[in-house]
């Protein structure tokens, strides 16, 4: 089994879908700009600094999903895809995914699956490991299910995913992980071929010291 893993935000996308979803809802008037915009930026800055409390952030990010019917959320997401996400796809993403066309490709992202599942489908990536928002009878509750796929949680969730396929790390003959973020160092350390993509300063320094490839998709 050859396994190609991809972070999504600021890696395959030249931007952050989590941050942009909240901004989109603010622009639509769904979320109050005065209340949400500063908090959204604060959480994004914490993420980039490696200091994000994922549970505090998920409480902020998932609560709005619980306030609206799924049908309305899906309609907003379709507009979000066309207006925000598709223009954010990094120019080099298609070629990178094509390079791994014969491998098992998985997007592994901390962003919740409501936001990211349509993006993975658009990119043609058949497998997605994302933070899972709880839903009851199709409607979101504002809570999270299981371990968020963030930092060490990405390793845990990937191991769970492999187990669901009837496999383990020992069955993976070759592996890659492409990421931009210092937050992904735990999973980058697990694969045979860690690759830094348009990395933040901390990941760039680590990659240079470790001799990891550094590429740009932009």
C-alpha positions in Angstrom: 0.0 0.0 0.0 1.4 3.4 -1.1 -0.2 6.2 1.0 -0.2 9.9 0.0 -1.5 12.2 2.7 -2.3 15.8 2.1 -3.1 18.6 4.5 -5.8 20.9 3.0 -5.6 24.5 4.3 -2.6 26.5 3.1 -1.4 23.4 1.4 -3.7 22.2 -1.4 -5.5 25.5 -0.9 -3.7 28.8 -1.0 -5.8 29.9 2.0 -7.7 28.5 5.0 -11.2 27.1 4.3 -12.1 27.1 8.1 -11.2 30.8 8.4 -12.9 31.7 5.1 -16.1 29.8 6.0 -16.6 31.9 9.1 -15.7 35.1 7.0 -18.3 34.0 4.4 -21.0 33.7 7.0 -20.1 37.1 8.3 -20.3 38.6 4.8 -23.7 36.9 4.4 -24.9 38.5 7.6 -25.4 35.1 9.2 -22.9 35.8 11.9 -22.5 39.2 13.6 -19.4 40.9 12.2 -18.6 42.7 15.5 -18.9 39.6 17.6 -17.3 37.0 15.3 -14.7 38.7 13.0 -12.1 39.5 15.7 -12.5 36.0 17.3 -12.1 34.3 14.0 -8.9 36.2 13.4 -7.7 35.5 16.9 -8.2 31.7 16.5 -6.4 31.8 13.1 -3.5 33.6 14.6 -3.3 31.1 17.4 -3.4 28.2 14.9 -0.5 29.7 13.0 1.5 30.2 16.2 0.9 26.7 17.3 -1.0 27.7 20.4 -4.6 26.9 19.4 -6.9 25.3 21.9 -8.8 23.0 19.4 -11.8 22.4 21.7 -12.3 26.1 22.3 -12.0 26.8 18.6 -14.5 24.0 17.7 -17.0 25.4 20.1 -16.7 28.7 18.2 -16.8 27.1 14.8 -19.4 24.4 15.2 -22.1 26.3 17.1 -23.3 28.2 14.1 -23.9 24.9 12.3 -26.5 24.1 15.0 -28.5 27.2 14.5 -29.5 26.6 10.9 -31.3 23.8 9.0 -29.0 21.5 7.0 -30.7 22.4 3.8 -29.8 26.1 4.3 -26.2 25.2 5.3 -25.8 23.1 2.2 -27.1 26.0 0.0 -24.6 28.4 1.7 -21.8 25.9 1.2 -22.5 25.6 -2.5 -22.1 29.4 -2.8 -19.0 29.2 -0.6 -17.4 26.7 -2.9 -17.9 28.7 -6.0 -17.1 32.1 -4.6 -14.3 31.3 -2.1 -12.9 27.8 -2.3 -12.4 27.1 -6.0 -10.4 30.4 -6.5 -8.3 29.3 -3.5 -7.1 26.0 -5.0 -3.3 26.3 -5.3 -2.1 26.4 -8.9 0.1 23.3 -8.4 -2.5 21.2 -6.6 -3.8 19.3 -9.7 -0.3 18.3 -10.8 0.6 17.1 -7.3 -2.5 15.0 -7.0 -1.9 13.6 -10.5 1.6 12.6 -9.5 0.0 10.3 -6.8 -2.9 9.1 -9.0 -1.7 5.4 -8.5 -1.5 5.8 -4.7 -4.1 5.8 -2.0 -4.8 9.5 -1.5 -6.2 10.9 1.7 -6.8 14.5 2.8 -6.1 14.8 6.5 -7.4 18.1 7.9 -8.3 19.6 11.2 -11.2 21.5 9.5 -14.6 19.9 10.0 -16.0 17.5 7.4 -19.0 19.7 6.6 -16.7 22.3 5.2 -14.1 19.9 3.7 -16.0 17.0 2.2 -17.3 18.9 -0.8 -13.7 20.3 -1.3 -12.2 16.8 -1.3 -14.9 15.7 -3.8 -14.1 18.6 -6.0 -10.4 17.8 -5.9 -11.1 14.2 -6.7 -9.6 12.8 -3.5 -11.6 9.8 -2.5 -10.6 9.7 1.2 -11.0 12.3 3.9 -10.0 12.4 7.5 -11.5 15.5 9.1 -12.8 16.7 12.4 -16.4 15.3 12.7 -19.3 17.5 13.8 -22.0 15.7 15.6 -25.4 15.4 13.8 -28.7 14.0 15.0 -31.2 13.1 12.3 -29.1 15.0 9.8 -29.0 18.3 11.8 -25.8 19.5 13.5 -25.7 19.8 17.3 -22.7 22.1 17.6 -20.6 19.4 19.2 -17.7 17.3 17.9 -17.6 13.5 17.6 -14.4 11.6 18.6 -10.9 13.0 18.4 -10.4 16.2 16.4 -7.8 15.5 13.6 -5.5 18.2 14.9 -1.8 17.8 15.8 -1.3 14.3 17.5 -5.0 13.7 16.7 -4.2 13.4 13.0 -1.9 10.4 13.8 -4.6 8.8 16.0 -7.4 9.4 13.4 -5.1 8.0 10.6 -4.4 4.9 12.6 -8.2 4.5 13.2 -8.8 5.0 9.5 -6.2 2.3 8.6 -7.8 -0.1 11.0 -11.2 0.5 9.4 -9.6 -0.6 6.1 -8.3 -3.7 7.8 -4.7 -2.4 7.7 -2.0 -1.0 10.0 1.1 1.1 9.6 3.0 -2.1 8.9 1.0 -2.6 5.7 2.0 0.8 4.3 4.9 0.2 2.0 5.5 3.9 1.1 4.1 7.1 2.5 4.1 10.8 1.9 2.6 13.7 3.9 2.4 17.2 2.4 1.8 20.1 4.8 2.5 23.7 5.4 2.1 23.8 9.2 4.1 23.3 12.4 0.9 21.8 13.8 1.5 18.8 11.5 4.9 17.8 12.8 3.6 14.8 14.6 2.2 13.2 11.4 5.1 14.4 9.3 7.4 12.5 11.6 5.4 9.3 10.9 5.7 9.0 7.2 8.7 8.0 5.0 8.5 11.1 2.9 7.5 14.3 4.8 7.2 17.3 2.4 6.9 20.9 3.5 4.6 22.9 1.2 4.8 26.7 1.3 5.7 26.1 5.0 5.4 28.5 8.0 8.7 29.6 9.5 8.8 26.9 12.2 8.1 24.1 9.7 10.6 25.5 7.2 13.4 25.6 9.8 12.6 22.1 10.9 12.5 20.8 7.3 15.8 22.5 6.5 17.4 20.9 9.5 15.9 17.5 8.8 16.6 17.6 5.1 13.0 17.3 4.1 11.9 18.6 0.7 10.4 22.0 0.6 8.0 22.7 -2.3 5.6 25.4 -3.4 2.2 24.9 -5.0 1.6 28.6 -5.5 
